[in-house]
Amino acid sequence: MVSVAALFSSLLALTFVVVPLDDRPVTAQLPRLLGSIAGVRVVEPPRALLGHYLVPGDPDAIVRWLRSDAPRGARAYVVSSDMIVYGGLVASRIPGTSRAVAYTRLQDLAAFRATRPGASFAVFGTVMRLAPTGVPKLGAAASFAFAGGDIWGPIQQYANLPDPPQTVEQSAFAAKLRAQLGPALDAYLDTRARDRDVDLFALRLAAEGSVDRIVLGQDDAGPVGLHLRDLAALRGFAARWLPPSRAAIEPGADELGMVLVAAALAREAKSLPRVRVIYSRVDGGSVNDPLEFAPIATTIADLIRSCGATQVAAAAAADVDLFVRVPRTGDADEAAFVAAIEHDVVPAASGPGPPVVVAVADLSFLTANDYADQRRLTQDLIARQIAGRVDAFASWNTVANTVGTALPEAIAVHAGRRMGTYDARAHATFTLMRYVDDVAFHADVRPQLNADLSAVGIDDHTFLSPDVAQRVASQNRAQLWPDGLDLLAQIAPQFRDAGFTITLPWDRTFETELDVHLAPNR
């Protein structure tokens, strides 16, 4: 039975409200866990309202939930405009929602915000990625998003061309693709234009004061392509009407909910965290993620600002040391890098003054399919018995995704300690889940799942039939569970497994979902 004191404490707990991008773990579960590290309750709409993969969420029901059921005393709101307008990230990439409906939904959100003047209110959205959403054809009502491989690839080729084409050959290829694709390309381009206009409308609402802050993340797009015209229009508007402290346009998407929760935590802790960035090689900041339009130093600087923090020079005092491992780090640099992490971590337990929070962002996945290298840093940290003493860790998908996970975790730790509400068990849970998901799943289990599917003729791992998805989920659980327990024993031996559920959140092998409960190890 819950005690009266515990119930009273929960009622008094600082509360944030988050409307996530969709129902995946990285977008919905991790923002809640971040709050737990700092002793903050993060409340989200019921999962049924968020949709599921190809089924969009219910924007109108979510706005009704905000008005009627969300905690009225919440100190901060972090809201996905893609969920409020379209029903989530996948739904934002396809035709269907008109501009008029989109604008009305954003105005409804602004009207709600006016009823919560005492709370901070941040909105995040995405600039549409270059690749369309490609899944099997679902019937006559399907758009380009459900057209299958016959036009999915050519649309992506067209979107990745320079805009406008720079050579005769590029112009000829663009004309050939336009003739080949016809109405499907028109639908794709119309959707891009609608999304850009909706993002501009959201910026306008921010400029009018309807929201305190807005961050737009460019979803998966490199240095060349159709998105550059969209970014120019958005940045031009923001530069004219909004100060940098209230608007940001940067690489990324899935991590933005965590980033803005981190900023809200820093604000509640009355802190401007000072972040020092240490790369695994001298020129590390010049590396460019092929799915991002800027070098990683630019992406990281953007994320530091969006997290409500400030970047400081190497010789300056810092609250957070962010260690960034980049691909093709030589053996000598690697050894020095790991030694620097160890030097930072070991004194942190007993040194004078507030300890520096140590975060590690491992970007080794940028070298595709080199799974041994992707495991190397984690193995080194475990061998030195410091994997569990690192305060934050991430290594998945893109630079923005990885840094946008590790840095918010570090800021949550920093904020929780400043406020006296830090939760060591929630912290250990979050960190363990990153090692299990980002390393054990992505570098060990997922490659085997994909190989086994391909061996039986299933080469598309992005949309599995229900029976195949169920079988793969069982295989994933059987393989990942013992790895997770091993990592728990090596990284957080002060805790034991009190419940470890492993699923595939969507019918694909791209990610896994972990529900981890730890108890003190007696």
KOLTI-698489 format. One record per residue: residue in three letters; x, y, z of N, C-alpha, C in turn. Coordinates in steps of 0.1 Angstrom, whole numbers, plus 5000, padded with zeros to 4 digits. Layout:
N
ALAXYZXYZXYZ;...
//
This chain:
522
MET500849885000500050005000500950125000;VAL500550224992501350354991501050435004;SER502050485011501850565023501350695020;VAL500750765030500150895028501350995025;ALA502450975031503651065029504051045014;ALA504150925009504550904995503550964985;LEU502250944988501251004980501351154980;PHE501551214991501651364993502851414985;SER503951334986505251374979505051374964;SER504251264959504051264945503251374940;LEU502251414948501351524944502151654943;LEU503151674952503951794952505151794942;ALA505451674936506551664927506351764915;LEU507551824912507551904900507051834888;THR506251884880505651814868505851894855;PHE506251814845506251864831505251784823;VAL504751844812503851774803504651774790;VAL504651654784505351634771504351564761;VAL504151624749503451564738504551514729;PRO504751384728505851334721505651334706;LEU506751304698506651294684505851174679;ASP505951064686505250944684505350854696;ASP505050724694505050634706506250554707;ARG507350584699508550504701509250524714;PRO510150434718510850454731511650584731;VAL512350614721513250734721512450864722;THR511250864717510450984716509551004728;ALA509050884733508050894744508550844757;GLN509250734757509750674770510950754776;LEU511850794768513150854773512850994779;PRO511951074774511751204781511151184795;ARG510351074796509851044810510951004819;LEU511850914814512950874823513850984826;LEU514151074817514951194820514451264832;GLY513151294832512551364843512751284856;SER512651154855512751074868514151094873;ILE515251104865516551114870516651244879;ALA515951344875515951474883514851484892;GLY514051374894512951384904511751464899;VAL511651474886510551544880509551444873;ARG508251464876507251384869506951434855;VAL507151354845506851394831505551314827;VAL504551384824503251334820503051344805;GLU502551244799502251244784500851204782;PRO500251234770498951184767498851034767;PRO497750974769497550824768498150774755;ARG498850654756499550604745498650584733;ALA497350544736496450514725496250644716;LEU496450764722496150884714497350914705;LEU498550844707499750884700499850804687;GLY498950714684499050634671500150534673;HIS500350464662501350354662501850324648;TYR503150354645503750334633502950404621;LEU502250324613501550374601500250434605;VAL499750404617498450464622498750594629;PRO498250704624498650834630497950854644;GLY498450944652497850974664496651064662;ASP495951104673494751184672494951324677;PRO495351414668495751554673494551624680;ASP493351614676492251684682492051624696;ALA492151494698491951434711493051474720;ILE494251494715495451534723495251674728;VAL494751764720494451894724493351894735;ARG492351814733491251804744491851744757;TRP492851654756493551604768494251714775;LEU494951794767495751904773494751994781;ARG493652024775492652114781492052064794;SER491751934793490851874804491651784814;ASP492651714809493151604817494651624821;ALA495351704813496851724817496951794830;PRO497951774838498051834851498051994850;ARG497152054856497052204855498252274861;GLY498952214870500052274877501352254871;ALA501452194858502652164852503552294850;ARG504852284853505752394852506252414838;ALA506252314830506752324816506052234807;TYR505852274795505252204784506252194773;VAL506352064768507252044756506351964746;VAL506052024735505051984726505551964711;SER505351844706505651814692504551874683;SER504951964674504052024664503651914654;ASP504551824651504151714642503051624647;MET503051604660501951524666500651604666;ILE500751734670499551824671498951844658;VAL499751854647499251884634498851764626;TYR499751664625499551554616499251414623;GLY499651404636499451274643500751204644;GLY501951274642503251214644504151224632;LEU505351174634506451194624506151124611;VAL505751004611505450934598504251004591;ALA503251044598502151104592502451244586;SER503551304591503951434586504551424572;ARG504951304568505651284555504751254544;ILE503451244546502551204536501451304534;PRO500751304522499651394520498451364529;GLY497551454530496351424538495851544546;THR496751584555496351704563496551834555;SER495451914553495552034546496252144554;ARG496652244547497252364554496252424563;ALA494952434559493952494567493752424580;VAL493752284580493552204592494852224600;ALA495952224594497252234602497252364609;TYR496952474602497052604609496052614620;THR494852554618493852554629494252484641;ARG494952364639495452294650496552364658;LEU497352434651498452514658497752634665;GLN496752694659496052804666495352744679;ASP494852624678494252564690495252544701;LEU496452504697497552484707497952624713;ALA497952724705498352854710497252904719;ALA495952874716494952914725495052844739;PHE495352714738495552644751496752704759;ARG497852734752498952794759498552914766;ALA497652994761497253124767496553094781;THR496052974783495452944795496452894806;ARG497752884802498752834812499952944812;PRO499653064815500653174814501853154823;GLY501653074834502753064843503752954840;ALA503452874830504352764826505152804814;SER506352744813507152764801506552674790;PHE506652714778506052644767506952634755;ALA507452514752508352494741507752404731;VAL507952434718507352354707508552304698;PHE508552184694509552134685508852064673;GLY509452084661508952034649510051974640;THR509651924629510751874620510551934606;VAL511751944599511751974585511851844578;MET510951814568510751684562512051634557;ARG512351504560513551444554513451424539;LEU514551384533514551374518513851244514;ALA514151134521513551004517512051004520;PRO511150964511509750944514509650824524;THR508450814530508250694538507850574529;GLY508750484528508550374519508150244526;VAL506850204524506350074529505550014518;PRO505149884520504349824509503049894506;LYS502649874493501449934489500249884497;LEU499349984501498249944510496949964504;GLY496849994491495550004485495450134477;ALA494250154471493950264462494150394468;ALA493850404481493950534488495350574491;ALA496250484489497650514493498250614485;SER499250684491499950794484501350744480;PHE502150834476503550804472504250724484;ALA503750754496504450694508504250544508;PHE503250494502502950354502503050294488;ALA503950344480504050304467505050194464;GLY505850154474506750054472508050094465;GLY508949994462510250024457510350074443;ASP509250064435509350104421509450254420;ILE508950334429509150484428509750544441;TRP509850464452510450514464511850554462;GLY512650464455514050494452514250614443;PRO513550624432513650744423513250874430;ILE512250874438511950994445513051044454;GLN513750944461514850984469516051034461;GLN516250974449517251014440517051164436;TYR515851194433515451324428515651424440;ALA515251384452515351474463516751504467;ASN517651414464519051434468519951504458;LEU519351544446520051614436520151764441;PRO521251834436521351974439520052054434;ASP519652154441518452224438518852374436;PRO518952424424518752354411519952274407;PRO519752184397520852104393522052184388;GLN523252144390524452224388525152184374;THR524752074369525452024356524351984346;VAL524851974333523951924323523451784326;GLU524351704331523951564334522951564346;GLN523051644356522151644367520751694362;SER520751794353519551844347518751744339;ALA519551664331518951564323518351444332;PHE519151414343518651304352517451354359;ALA517351484363516151534370514951524361;ALA515151564348514051564339513551414336;LYS514451324336514151184334513351134346;LEU513751164358513051124370511651184370;ARG511551314367510151384367509251314357;ALA509751274346508851204336508451064341;GLN509451004347509150864352508150864364;LEU508250964373507550964385506151024384;GLY506051124376504751194373504051234386;PRO502751194388501951244399502551204413;ALA503251094414503851064427504851164431;LEU505651214422506651324425505951454429;ASP504851484422504051604425503551594439;ALA503051474443502551454457503651474467;TYR504751424464505951434473506351584475;LEU506451654464506851794464505751884471;ASP504451844468503351924475503451904490;THR503751784494503851754509505051824515;ARG506151834508507251914513506852054514;ALA506252114504505852254505504852274516;ARG503852184518502952204529503652204543;ASP504552104544505352094557506152224560;ARG506752274549507552404551506552514555;ASP505452524549504552634552503952614566;VAL503752494571503252474584504352514594;ASP505652474591506752514600506852674600;LEU506652734589506752884589505552944598;PHE504452874597503252924605503552904620;ALA504252794623504652774637505652874642;LEU506552914633507553014636506853154638;ARG505853174630505053304632504353304645;LEU503753194649503153194662504153224674;ALA505353164672506353194682506753334682;ALA506853394670507153544669506153624676;GLU504853584675503753654681503653634696;GLY504453544702504453524716503653404721;SER503053334711502153224715502953104722;VAL504253094719505052994725506353064729;ASP507053004740508253074744509453034736;ARG509452914730510552874723510152764713;ILE510852764701510552674691511952614685;VAL512052484684513152424677512652334666;LEU513252364654512852284642514152194639;GLY513952064638515051974634514851924620;GLN515951934613516051884599516251734600;ASP515151654597515251514597516051464586;ASP516851354588517751284579517851354565;ALA518851434564519151504551520551554552;GLY521351524541522751564541523051704536;PRO524251734532524551874528523951914514;VAL523351824507522851864493521451804492;GLY520551884486519151834483518151934484;LEU516851894482515751984482515552054495;HIS515951994506515752054519516452184521;LEU517452214514518252334516517352464513;ARG516452454503515552564500514552584512;ASP514152474518513252484529513952544541;LEU515152504544515952554555516252704553;ALA516552744541516752884538515552974541;ALA514352924538513152994540512853004555;LEU513052894562512752894577513752984584;ARG515052964581516053044588515953194585;GLY515553224572515353364569514253434578;PHE513153354579512053404588512453424602;ALA513153314607513553314621514553424624;ALA515453444615516453554617515853694618;ARG514753714610514153844610513253864622;TRP512553764627511553784636511753724650;LEU512753644652512953574665514453584669;PRO514753604681516053604686516553454687;PRO517853424686518353294687517953214700;SER517753294711517353234723515953174723;ARG515153214712513753164712513453074700;ALA514453064690514152984678515452924674;ALA515452794670516652724665516252634654;ILE517052624644516852524633518152454631;GLU518052324633519252244634519052104630;PRO520152024627519951884624519251804635;GLY518451704632517851614642516351604641;ALA515851514649514351494650514051424663;ASP514351294663513851204674514251254688;GLU515351324689515951354702515351484707;LEU514551564699514251704703513351704716;GLY512551604718511751604730512651604743;MET513651514742514651504753515451634755;VAL515851694744516551814744515851924751;LEU514551944748513752054754513352014769;VAL513251894772513051854786514251884794;ALA515451864788516751894795516752044797;ALA516352124787516352274789515452314800;ALA514252254801513352284812513952244826;LEU514652134826515252094839516352194843;ALA517152234833518152334837517552464842;ARG516452504836515852624840515252604854;GLU514652494857514152474871515252474881;ALA516452424877517652414886518352554887;LYS517852654879518452784879519852774875;SER520152694864521452674860521652694845;LEU522752744841523152744827524352654826;PRO524152524824525252424824526352464814;ARG527552454819528752484811529252344805;VAL529352334792529652204786530952214778;ARG531852134782533152124775533152004766;VAL533552014753533551904744534951854741;ILE535151724742536451664740536251554729;TYR536951574718536851474707537951364708;SER537751254702538651144703539851164694;ARG539751264685540951304677540851454674;VAL541951514671542051654671541051714661;ASP540851654649539951704639538551644640;GLY538151594651536951524652535751614649;GLY535751734652534551824649534251844635;SER535251814626535051834612534351724605;VAL534151604612533451494606532051534603;ASN531451484592530151514588529251384587;ASP528251374595527351264594526651274580;PRO526551174572525951174559524451204559;LEU523851184571522451214573522151354579;GLU523251444580523051574585523751674576;PHE523251794576523651894567524851984572;ALA525351954584526452034589527451944596;PRO528651984597529651904605529251884619;ILE529851784626529351744639529551854649;ALA530651934647530852044657529652144657;THR529152164645527952254644526752194651;THR526552064648525351994654525451994669;ILE526651974674526851964688526652104695;ALA527152204688526952344694525452374694;ASP524752344683523352364683522652294695;LEU522952174697522352094707522652144721;ILE523852194723524152244736523252364739;ARG523152454729522252574731520852534733;SER520352434725518952394727518652324740;CYS519652264746519552204759519552304770;GLY519652434767519752534777521052544784;ALA522152504777523452504782524352604774;THR525652614777526552694770527852614768;GLN528452624757529752554754530952644759;VAL531852584766533052654771534252594765;ALA535352674765536652624760537252514768;ALA538252454762538852334769539452364782;ALA540052484784540652524797539752584807;ALA538452604803537552664812536852564822;ALA536352614833535652524842534352484836;ALA533952364838532752304832531952224842;ASP530652224839529752134847529552004840;VAL529651994827529551874819530751854810;ASP531351744810532351714800531751614790;LEU531651654778531051574767532151514759;PHE532351384761533451314753532751254740;VAL533351284729532751254716533751164708;ARG533351034707534250944699533750944684;VAL534750974675534450974661535050854654;PRO534550824642535150704635536650734631;ARG537350624629538650634624539650704634;THR539350674646540250724657541450624658;GLY542650674657543750584657543950524671;ASP544750414672544950344685545450434696;ALA546450514692547050604703546050704707;ASP545250764698544250864702543150794710;GLU542850674706541750604713542150574728;ALA543450534730543950504743543950634752;ALA544350744746544350874753542950924756;PHE542050894747540650934749540050854760;VAL540150724761539650644772540250684785;ALA541650714785542250754797541750884802;ALA541450974793540851104797539451084804;ILE538650994798537350964804537550914818;GLU538550814820538850754833539350864843;HIS540150954838540651054847539551144852;ASP538551174843537451254846536551194856;VAL536351064854535350984862535850954876;VAL537050904877537550854890537550964901;PRO538051084898538051184909536651234912;ALA535751214902534351274904533651214916;ALA534051094921533451024932533851084945;SER535051144946535551184959536151324959;GLY536351384948537051514947536251624953;PRO536951734956536251844963535351914953;GLY534251974959533352054951532351964943;PRO531452034936530451954928531251874917;PRO530951754915531551674905531251714891;VAL532151704882531851724867531051604863;VAL529951634855529151524850529851484837;VAL529951354835530751294824529751234814;ALA529751274802528851224792529751164780;VAL529351054775530050994764529050974752;ALA529451034740528751014728529650934718;ASP529250814716530050724707529450724693;LEU530150794684529650804670530350704661;SER530750594666531450494658530550424647;PHE529250434649528250384640528250454627;LEU528950574626529050634613529850554603;THR530650464608531350364599530450244599;ALA529550234588528550134588529049994589;ASN528349914597528549764597529949724603;ASP530649814609531949784616531549754631;TYR530949644633530349624646531349604657;ALA532549544654533649534663534049674669;ASP534149764660534549904664533449964672;GLN532149934669531049994676530949934691;ARG531549824693531549764706532849804714;ARG533849854707535149874713535149964725;LEU534550084724534650174735533850124747;THR532750064745531950014757532849904764;GLN533449814756534249714762535449764770;ASP536049874764537149944772536650004785;LEU535450064784534950124797534650024807;ILE534049904802533749794812535049744817;ALA536049724809537349664813537949754824;ARG537849884823538449974833537449994845;GLN536349934844535349944855534750084857;ILE534650154846534050294846532850304838;ALA532350204831531150214823529950264831;GLY529850214844528750254852529050384859;ARG530250434859530550564866530450684856;VAL530450654843530050754833528650794836;ASP528350924836527050974839526050964828;ALA526550954815525650954804526350884792;PHE525550804785526150734773525050724763;ALA525450734750524550704739525450674727;SER524850594717525550564705524450504695;TRP523750594688522750544679522350634668;ASN522350584656521650634644522350764638;THR522350874644522850994639523651074650;VAL524351174646525051254656524051324665;ALA523051384659522051454667521251364676;ASN520951244671520251144680521151104692;THR522451084689523351034700523651144710;VAL524151254705524451374714523151424721;GLY522051414713520751464719520151364729;THR520851254731520451164742521451174754;ALA522751164751523751174761523751304769;LEU523651414761523751544768522551574776;PRO521251544772520151564781520251474793;GLU520751354792520951274804521851344814;ALA522951394808523951464817523351584824;ILE522551654816521951774822520951744833;ALA520151634830519251584840519951544853;VAL521151484852521851444864522351574871;HIS522851674863523351794869522151874876;ALA521051884869519951954875519351884887;GLY519251754887518751674899519651694911;ARG520951694909521851714920521751854925;ARG521651954917521452094921520252114929;MET519152054925517852064932517651974944;GLY518551884945518451784956517451684954;THR517051654941516051564938516551444929;TYR517851434928518551334920518151194924;ASP517751104914517350964917518450874911;ALA519250814919520350724915519750604907;ARG518650544912518150424905517650464891;ALA516850574890516450614877517550644867;HIS518650704873519850724865520450594860;ALA520650504869521250374865520350304855;THR519050314856518150254846518350314832;PHE518350444832518550514819519850474812;THR520950474820522250444814522350304810;LEU521850214818521850074814521150044801;MET519950114800519150094788519950144775;ARG520750244777521550294765522550184761;TYR523250134771524250034767523549904761;VAL522449864767521749744761521249774747;ASP520549884746519949924733521049954722;ASP521850054726522750114716523950014712;VAL524349934721525449844718525049704717;ALA524449644727524049504726523049474715;PHE522049564714521049534704521549574690;HIS522049704688522449754675523649694670;ALA524649654678525849594673525949444673;ASP525049384681525049234682523749164677;VAL522649204683521449124681520749174668;ARG520649294666519949344653520549294641;PRO521949294639522549244627522149094625;GLN522049014636521748874635520248864631;LEU519348944636517948944632517848964618;ASN518449074613518349104599518948994590;ALA520048944594520648834586519748714585;ASP519148674596518248564596517048584587;LEU516448714587515348744579515748734564;SER516948794561517348784547517648644542;ALA518048564551518348424548517048344543;VAL515948394548514648324544513948414534;GLY514648504527514048584516513248704520;ILE513448754533512748874537513848984538;ASP513949064527515049164527514549294532;ASP513249324532512749444537512549434552;HIS513349494561513149474575512449594581;THR511849684573511249804578509749794580;PHE509149684575507749664577507449514576;LEU507449444588507249304588505749264590;SER505449154584504049104586503849064601;PRO502649064606502449044620503048914625;ASP502948804617503448674622505048674622;VAL505648744612507048754612507548844623;ALA506848954625507249044636507148974649;GLN506148894652506048824664507248724666;ARG507548654655508648564656509948634659;VAL510148744652511448824654511448884668;ALA510348924673510348984686510748884697;SER510348754695510648644704512148624703;GLN512648614691514148594689514948704695;ASN514448834694515148944699515148934715;ARG514048904720513948884735514948774740;ALA514948664733515748554738517248584737;GLN517648664727519048694725519448814734;LEU518648914735519049034742518949024757;TRP518048944762517848934777519148894784;PRO519748784780521048754787522148864786;ASP522148924774523149034772522849144782;GLY521549174784521149284793521549254807;LEU521349134811521649094825523149094827;ASP523949054817525449064818525849204819;LEU525249294811525649434812525249494826;LEU524149454831523749504844524749464855;ALA525249344854526149294864527549364863;GLN527849404850529149474848529149624850;ILE527949684848527849834848527249884861;ALA526249814866525549864878525349744887;PRO526449694893526249574902525549604915;GLN525349734918524649774930523149744929;PHE522749714916521349684914521149544908;ARG519949494910519549364904518349384896;ASP518049284887516949284878515649264886;ALA514749354885513449344892512349344881;GLY512649314869511649314858512349374845;PHE512349294835513149334823512349284811;THR511549374805510649344794511249394781;ILE511349304771511949344758510949314747;THR510749414739509749404728510349474715;LEU509649464704509849544692508649644692;PRO508949774694507749864695506949874682;TRP507649874671507049874658507349744650;ASP506649714640506849584632508049604623;ARG509249624629510449634621511649604631;THR512849594625513949564634514849684637;PHE514349804634515149924635515449954650;GLU514549924659514749964673514049854682;THR514449854694513849764704513349854715;GLU512449794723511849874735512249794747;LEU512749864757513149804770512349864781;ASP511749784790511149824802511849764813;VAL512749844820513649794829513249844843;HIS513249754853513049784867514249734875;LEU514849814883515949774891515649784905;ALA516249704913516149704928517549694934;PRO517649754946519049744952519449594954;ASN520749574951521249444951521849414966;ARG521149334973521449314987522549204989;
//
